[in-house]
Amino acid sequence: MTTSEPLTTTDPAPGLACDVCPHPRHEHDPLGVRYCTATAASALPRGCICS
């Protein structure tokens, strides 16, 4: 898979709600950021991994 933008583990918009899970984006760890970003980009119907 190729992408025009590199994946990042930093939140470009701190304080905003996540589009995938009920947690604020600034509370995501690096894995949560990648998971929720991939879930949103692929429109996948999967649950939250944040705990």
PyMOL Python script that loads the backbone (N, CA, C, O; Angstrom):
from pymol import cmd

cmd.read_pdbstr("""\
ATOM      1  N   MET A   1       0.851  -1.170   0.000  1.00  0.00           N
ATOM      2  CA  MET A   1       0.000   0.000   0.000  1.00  0.00           C
ATOM      3  C   MET A   1       0.890   1.225   0.000  1.00  0.00           C
ATOM      4  O   MET A   1       1.892   1.274   0.713  1.00  0.00           O
ATOM      5  N   THR A   2       0.527   2.203  -0.792  1.00  0.00           N
ATOM      6  CA  THR A   2       1.276   3.450  -0.824  1.00  0.00           C
ATOM      7  C   THR A   2       0.384   4.578  -0.367  1.00  0.00           C
ATOM      8  O   THR A   2      -0.841   4.501  -0.454  1.00  0.00           O
ATOM      9  N   THR A   3       1.011   5.615   0.115  1.00  0.00           N
ATOM     10  CA  THR A   3       0.276   6.781   0.587  1.00  0.00           C
ATOM     11  C   THR A   3       1.046   8.029   0.224  1.00  0.00           C
ATOM     12  O   THR A   3       2.272   7.998   0.119  1.00  0.00           O
ATOM     13  N   SER A   4       0.350   9.105   0.034  1.00  0.00           N
ATOM     14  CA  SER A   4       1.017  10.356  -0.305  1.00  0.00           C
ATOM     15  C   SER A   4       1.458  11.119   0.933  1.00  0.00           C
ATOM     16  O   SER A   4       2.258  12.050   0.837  1.00  0.00           O
ATOM     17  N   GLU A   5       0.949  10.735   2.084  1.00  0.00           N
ATOM     18  CA  GLU A   5       1.312  11.398   3.325  1.00  0.00           C
ATOM     19  C   GLU A   5       1.842  10.368   4.306  1.00  0.00           C
ATOM     20  O   GLU A   5       1.276   9.281   4.431  1.00  0.00           O
ATOM     21  N   PRO A   6       2.938  10.700   5.014  1.00  0.00           N
ATOM     22  CA  PRO A   6       3.451   9.747   5.999  1.00  0.00           C
ATOM     23  C   PRO A   6       2.535   9.652   7.208  1.00  0.00           C
ATOM     24  O   PRO A   6       1.880  10.626   7.579  1.00  0.00           O
ATOM     25  N   LEU A   7       2.491   8.471   7.821  1.00  0.00           N
ATOM     26  CA  LEU A   7       1.721   8.305   9.050  1.00  0.00           C
ATOM     27  C   LEU A   7       2.459   9.003  10.177  1.00  0.00           C
ATOM     28  O   LEU A   7       3.687   8.954  10.251  1.00  0.00           O
ATOM     29  N   THR A   8       1.713   9.648  11.046  1.00  0.00           N
ATOM     30  CA  THR A   8       2.325  10.294  12.196  1.00  0.00           C
ATOM     31  C   THR A   8       1.686   9.754  13.455  1.00  0.00           C
ATOM     32  O   THR A   8       0.574   9.226  13.426  1.00  0.00           O
ATOM     33  N   THR A   9       2.392   9.888  14.555  1.00  0.00           N
ATOM     34  CA  THR A   9       1.849   9.461  15.828  1.00  0.00           C
ATOM     35  C   THR A   9       1.579  10.656  16.720  1.00  0.00           C
ATOM     36  O   THR A   9       1.287  10.498  17.905  1.00  0.00           O
ATOM     37  N   THR A  10       1.675  11.847  16.160  1.00  0.00           N
ATOM     38  CA  THR A  10       1.351  13.043  16.918  1.00  0.00           C
ATOM     39  C   THR A  10       0.018  13.578  16.433  1.00  0.00           C
ATOM     40  O   THR A  10      -0.327  13.432  15.261  1.00  0.00           O
ATOM     41  N   ASP A  11      -0.715  14.182  17.313  1.00  0.00           N
ATOM     42  CA  ASP A  11      -2.043  14.679  16.987  1.00  0.00           C
ATOM     43  C   ASP A  11      -1.936  16.085  16.408  1.00  0.00           C
ATOM     44  O   ASP A  11      -1.499  17.001  17.104  1.00  0.00           O
ATOM     45  N   PRO A  12      -2.327  16.276  15.149  1.00  0.00           N
ATOM     46  CA  PRO A  12      -2.248  17.606  14.550  1.00  0.00           C
ATOM     47  C   PRO A  12      -3.300  18.572  15.079  1.00  0.00           C
ATOM     48  O   PRO A  12      -3.191  19.779  14.867  1.00  0.00           O
ATOM     49  N   ALA A  13      -4.317  18.056  15.764  1.00  0.00           N
ATOM     50  CA  ALA A  13      -5.395  18.905  16.271  1.00  0.00           C
ATOM     51  C   ALA A  13      -5.745  18.518  17.707  1.00  0.00           C
ATOM     52  O   ALA A  13      -6.771  17.881  17.948  1.00  0.00           O
ATOM     53  N   PRO A  14      -4.889  18.902  18.665  1.00  0.00           N
ATOM     54  CA  PRO A  14      -5.162  18.500  20.047  1.00  0.00           C
ATOM     55  C   PRO A  14      -6.460  19.094  20.571  1.00  0.00           C
ATOM     56  O   PRO A  14      -6.847  20.200  20.193  1.00  0.00           O
ATOM     57  N   GLY A  15      -7.128  18.349  21.446  1.00  0.00           N
ATOM     58  CA  GLY A  15      -8.368  18.827  22.045  1.00  0.00           C
ATOM     59  C   GLY A  15      -9.614  18.482  21.265  1.00  0.00           C
ATOM     60  O   GLY A  15     -10.725  18.718  21.741  1.00  0.00           O
ATOM     61  N   LEU A  16      -9.457  17.931  20.084  1.00  0.00           N
ATOM     62  CA  LEU A  16     -10.627  17.578  19.284  1.00  0.00           C
ATOM     63  C   LEU A  16     -11.073  16.154  19.586  1.00  0.00           C
ATOM     64  O   LEU A  16     -10.271  15.311  19.986  1.00  0.00           O
ATOM     65  N   ALA A  17     -12.336  15.903  19.393  1.00  0.00           N
ATOM     66  CA  ALA A  17     -12.882  14.564  19.584  1.00  0.00           C
ATOM     67  C   ALA A  17     -12.423  13.660  18.448  1.00  0.00           C
ATOM     68  O   ALA A  17     -12.240  14.105  17.315  1.00  0.00           O
ATOM     69  N   CYS A  18     -12.243  12.400  18.767  1.00  0.00           N
ATOM     70  CA  CYS A  18     -11.884  11.408  17.758  1.00  0.00           C
ATOM     71  C   CYS A  18     -13.124  11.074  16.941  1.00  0.00           C
ATOM     72  O   CYS A  18     -14.231  11.026  17.476  1.00  0.00           O
ATOM     73  N   ASP A  19     -12.939  10.846  15.650  1.00  0.00           N
ATOM     74  CA  ASP A  19     -14.053  10.480  14.776  1.00  0.00           C
ATOM     75  C   ASP A  19     -14.428   9.004  14.899  1.00  0.00           C
ATOM     76  O   ASP A  19     -15.480   8.593  14.409  1.00  0.00           O
ATOM     77  N   VAL A  20     -13.586   8.209  15.543  1.00  0.00           N
ATOM     78  CA  VAL A  20     -13.772   6.768  15.594  1.00  0.00           C
ATOM     79  C   VAL A  20     -14.238   6.286  16.961  1.00  0.00           C
ATOM     80  O   VAL A  20     -15.125   5.438  17.054  1.00  0.00           O
ATOM     81  N   CYS A  21     -13.649   6.816  18.010  1.00  0.00           N
ATOM     82  CA  CYS A  21     -13.967   6.349  19.358  1.00  0.00           C
ATOM     83  C   CYS A  21     -14.436   7.522  20.228  1.00  0.00           C
ATOM     84  O   CYS A  21     -14.338   8.675  19.807  1.00  0.00           O
ATOM     85  N   PRO A  22     -14.935   7.247  21.416  1.00  0.00           N
ATOM     86  CA  PRO A  22     -15.477   8.306  22.255  1.00  0.00           C
ATOM     87  C   PRO A  22     -14.424   9.107  23.032  1.00  0.00           C
ATOM     88  O   PRO A  22     -14.781   9.959  23.846  1.00  0.00           O
ATOM     89  N   HIS A  23     -13.154   8.852  22.798  1.00  0.00           N
ATOM     90  CA  HIS A  23     -12.100   9.518  23.551  1.00  0.00           C
ATOM     91  C   HIS A  23     -11.547  10.737  22.818  1.00  0.00           C
ATOM     92  O   HIS A  23     -11.501  10.737  21.588  1.00  0.00           O
ATOM     93  N   PRO A  24     -11.126  11.775  23.542  1.00  0.00           N
ATOM     94  CA  PRO A  24     -10.481  12.918  22.888  1.00  0.00           C
ATOM     95  C   PRO A  24      -9.185  12.462  22.215  1.00  0.00           C
ATOM     96  O   PRO A  24      -8.488  11.589  22.733  1.00  0.00           O
ATOM     97  N   ARG A  25      -8.866  13.048  21.072  1.00  0.00           N
ATOM     98  CA  ARG A  25      -7.672  12.638  20.332  1.00  0.00           C
ATOM     99  C   ARG A  25      -6.397  12.829  21.134  1.00  0.00           C
ATOM    100  O   ARG A  25      -5.453  12.054  20.980  1.00  0.00           O
ATOM    101  N   HIS A  26      -6.348  13.850  21.991  1.00  0.00           N
ATOM    102  CA  HIS A  26      -5.114  14.096  22.741  1.00  0.00           C
ATOM    103  C   HIS A  26      -4.844  13.019  23.800  1.00  0.00           C
ATOM    104  O   HIS A  26      -3.742  12.962  24.345  1.00  0.00           O
ATOM    105  N   GLU A  27      -5.812  12.181  24.094  1.00  0.00           N
ATOM    106  CA  GLU A  27      -5.617  11.099  25.057  1.00  0.00           C
ATOM    107  C   GLU A  27      -5.147   9.797  24.404  1.00  0.00           C
ATOM    108  O   GLU A  27      -4.898   8.819  25.109  1.00  0.00           O
ATOM    109  N   HIS A  28      -5.022   9.762  23.092  1.00  0.00           N
ATOM    110  CA  HIS A  28      -4.568   8.564  22.390  1.00  0.00           C
ATOM    111  C   HIS A  28      -3.059   8.386  22.556  1.00  0.00           C
ATOM    112  O   HIS A  28      -2.293   9.349  22.508  1.00  0.00           O
ATOM    113  N   ASP A  29      -2.652   7.126  22.752  1.00  0.00           N
ATOM    114  CA  ASP A  29      -1.230   6.813  22.693  1.00  0.00           C
ATOM    115  C   ASP A  29      -0.883   6.606  21.214  1.00  0.00           C
ATOM    116  O   ASP A  29      -1.783   6.618  20.374  1.00  0.00           O
ATOM    117  N   PRO A  30       0.394   6.417  20.876  1.00  0.00           N
ATOM    118  CA  PRO A  30       0.755   6.262  19.457  1.00  0.00           C
ATOM    119  C   PRO A  30      -0.010   5.144  18.743  1.00  0.00           C
ATOM    120  O   PRO A  30      -0.385   5.302  17.581  1.00  0.00           O
ATOM    121  N   LEU A  31      -0.243   4.027  19.418  1.00  0.00           N
ATOM    122  CA  LEU A  31      -0.995   2.942  18.793  1.00  0.00           C
ATOM    123  C   LEU A  31      -2.447   3.350  18.557  1.00  0.00           C
ATOM    124  O   LEU A  31      -3.012   3.036  17.509  1.00  0.00           O
ATOM    125  N   GLY A  32      -3.052   4.041  19.509  1.00  0.00           N
ATOM    126  CA  GLY A  32      -4.421   4.514  19.357  1.00  0.00           C
ATOM    127  C   GLY A  32      -4.567   5.491  18.200  1.00  0.00           C
ATOM    128  O   GLY A  32      -5.552   5.447  17.463  1.00  0.00           O
ATOM    129  N   VAL A  33      -3.580   6.377  18.043  1.00  0.00           N
ATOM    130  CA  VAL A  33      -3.610   7.327  16.927  1.00  0.00           C
ATOM    131  C   VAL A  33      -3.586   6.582  15.605  1.00  0.00           C
ATOM    132  O   VAL A  33      -4.384   6.874  14.715  1.00  0.00           O
ATOM    133  N   ARG A  34      -2.682   5.624  15.465  1.00  0.00           N
ATOM    134  CA  ARG A  34      -2.585   4.856  14.219  1.00  0.00           C
ATOM    135  C   ARG A  34      -3.845   4.048  13.958  1.00  0.00           C
ATOM    136  O   ARG A  34      -4.343   4.010  12.833  1.00  0.00           O
ATOM    137  N   TYR A  35      -4.365   3.396  15.006  1.00  0.00           N
ATOM    138  CA  TYR A  35      -5.560   2.563  14.878  1.00  0.00           C
ATOM    139  C   TYR A  35      -6.761   3.397  14.441  1.00  0.00           C
ATOM    140  O   TYR A  35      -7.447   3.045  13.481  1.00  0.00           O
ATOM    141  N   CYS A  36      -7.013   4.489  15.136  1.00  0.00           N
ATOM    142  CA  CYS A  36      -8.181   5.311  14.812  1.00  0.00           C
ATOM    143  C   CYS A  36      -8.029   6.007  13.466  1.00  0.00           C
ATOM    144  O   CYS A  36      -9.012   6.172  12.744  1.00  0.00           O
ATOM    145  N   THR A  37      -6.812   6.416  13.119  1.00  0.00           N
ATOM    146  CA  THR A  37      -6.577   7.024  11.810  1.00  0.00           C
ATOM    147  C   THR A  37      -6.846   6.021  10.700  1.00  0.00           C
ATOM    148  O   THR A  37      -7.501   6.351   9.711  1.00  0.00           O
ATOM    149  N   ALA A  38      -6.345   4.797  10.853  1.00  0.00           N
ATOM    150  CA  ALA A  38      -6.574   3.752   9.844  1.00  0.00           C
ATOM    151  C   ALA A  38      -8.042   3.358   9.779  1.00  0.00           C
ATOM    152  O   ALA A  38      -8.571   3.118   8.694  1.00  0.00           O
ATOM    153  N   THR A  39      -8.700   3.289  10.923  1.00  0.00           N
ATOM    154  CA  THR A  39     -10.118   2.936  10.954  1.00  0.00           C
ATOM    155  C   THR A  39     -10.940   3.975  10.202  1.00  0.00           C
ATOM    156  O   THR A  39     -11.816   3.624   9.411  1.00  0.00           O
ATOM    157  N   ALA A  40     -10.661   5.251  10.445  1.00  0.00           N
ATOM    158  CA  ALA A  40     -11.406   6.320   9.778  1.00  0.00           C
ATOM    159  C   ALA A  40     -11.092   6.347   8.274  1.00  0.00           C
ATOM    160  O   ALA A  40     -12.000   6.496   7.457  1.00  0.00           O
ATOM    161  N   ALA A  41      -9.829   6.205   7.914  1.00  0.00           N
ATOM    162  CA  ALA A  41      -9.425   6.271   6.510  1.00  0.00           C
ATOM    163  C   ALA A  41     -10.028   5.126   5.693  1.00  0.00           C
ATOM    164  O   ALA A  41     -10.349   5.291   4.516  1.00  0.00           O
ATOM    165  N   SER A  42     -10.175   3.975   6.327  1.00  0.00           N
ATOM    166  CA  SER A  42     -10.701   2.805   5.619  1.00  0.00           C
ATOM    167  C   SER A  42     -12.190   2.594   5.844  1.00  0.00           C
ATOM    168  O   SER A  42     -12.770   1.653   5.302  1.00  0.00           O
ATOM    169  N   ALA A  43     -12.817   3.461   6.638  1.00  0.00           N
ATOM    170  CA  ALA A  43     -14.234   3.342   6.964  1.00  0.00           C
ATOM    171  C   ALA A  43     -14.572   1.949   7.486  1.00  0.00           C
ATOM    172  O   ALA A  43     -15.552   1.334   7.066  1.00  0.00           O
ATOM    173  N   LEU A  44     -13.747   1.463   8.405  1.00  0.00           N
ATOM    174  CA  LEU A  44     -13.940   0.134   8.969  1.00  0.00           C
ATOM    175  C   LEU A  44     -14.900   0.173  10.148  1.00  0.00           C
ATOM    176  O   LEU A  44     -14.855   1.111  10.944  1.00  0.00           O
ATOM    177  N   PRO A  45     -15.761  -0.819  10.277  1.00  0.00           N
ATOM    178  CA  PRO A  45     -16.699  -0.889  11.384  1.00  0.00           C
ATOM    179  C   PRO A  45     -16.102  -1.677  12.562  1.00  0.00           C
ATOM    180  O   PRO A  45     -16.589  -2.758  12.895  1.00  0.00           O
ATOM    181  N   ARG A  46     -15.069  -1.147  13.177  1.00  0.00           N
ATOM    182  CA  ARG A  46     -14.469  -1.846  14.306  1.00  0.00           C
ATOM    183  C   ARG A  46     -14.490  -0.979  15.544  1.00  0.00           C
ATOM    184  O   ARG A  46     -14.603   0.244  15.461  1.00  0.00           O
ATOM    185  N   GLY A  47     -14.381  -1.616  16.679  1.00  0.00           N
ATOM    186  CA  GLY A  47     -14.500  -0.920  17.952  1.00  0.00           C
ATOM    187  C   GLY A  47     -13.221  -0.222  18.371  1.00  0.00           C
ATOM    188  O   GLY A  47     -12.225  -0.197  17.648  1.00  0.00           O
ATOM    189  N   CYS A  48     -13.285   0.329  19.537  1.00  0.00           N
ATOM    190  CA  CYS A  48     -12.207   1.109  20.129  1.00  0.00           C
ATOM    191  C   CYS A  48     -11.175   0.187  20.770  1.00  0.00           C
ATOM    192  O   CYS A  48     -11.539  -0.828  21.363  1.00  0.00           O
ATOM    193  N   ILE A  49      -9.882   0.530  20.659  1.00  0.00           N
ATOM    194  CA  ILE A  49      -8.840  -0.207  21.365  1.00  0.00           C
ATOM    195  C   ILE A  49      -8.337   0.589  22.569  1.00  0.00           C
ATOM    196  O   ILE A  49      -7.500   0.099  23.327  1.00  0.00           O
ATOM    197  N   CYS A  50      -8.831   1.789  22.747  1.00  0.00           N
ATOM    198  CA  CYS A  50      -8.415   2.626  23.866  1.00  0.00           C
ATOM    199  C   CYS A  50      -8.997   2.094  25.160  1.00  0.00           C
ATOM    200  O   CYS A  50     -10.138   1.634  25.196  1.00  0.00           O
ATOM    201  N   SER A  51      -8.228   2.156  26.195  1.00  0.00           N
ATOM    202  CA  SER A  51      -8.746   1.763  27.507  1.00  0.00           C
ATOM    203  C   SER A  51      -8.103   2.560  28.594  1.00  0.00           C
ATOM    204  O   SER A  51      -8.416   2.366  29.768  1.00  0.00           O
TER     205      SER A  51
END
""", "prot")
cmd.dss("prot")
cmd.show_as("cartoon", "prot")
cmd.util.cbc("prot")
cmd.orient("prot")
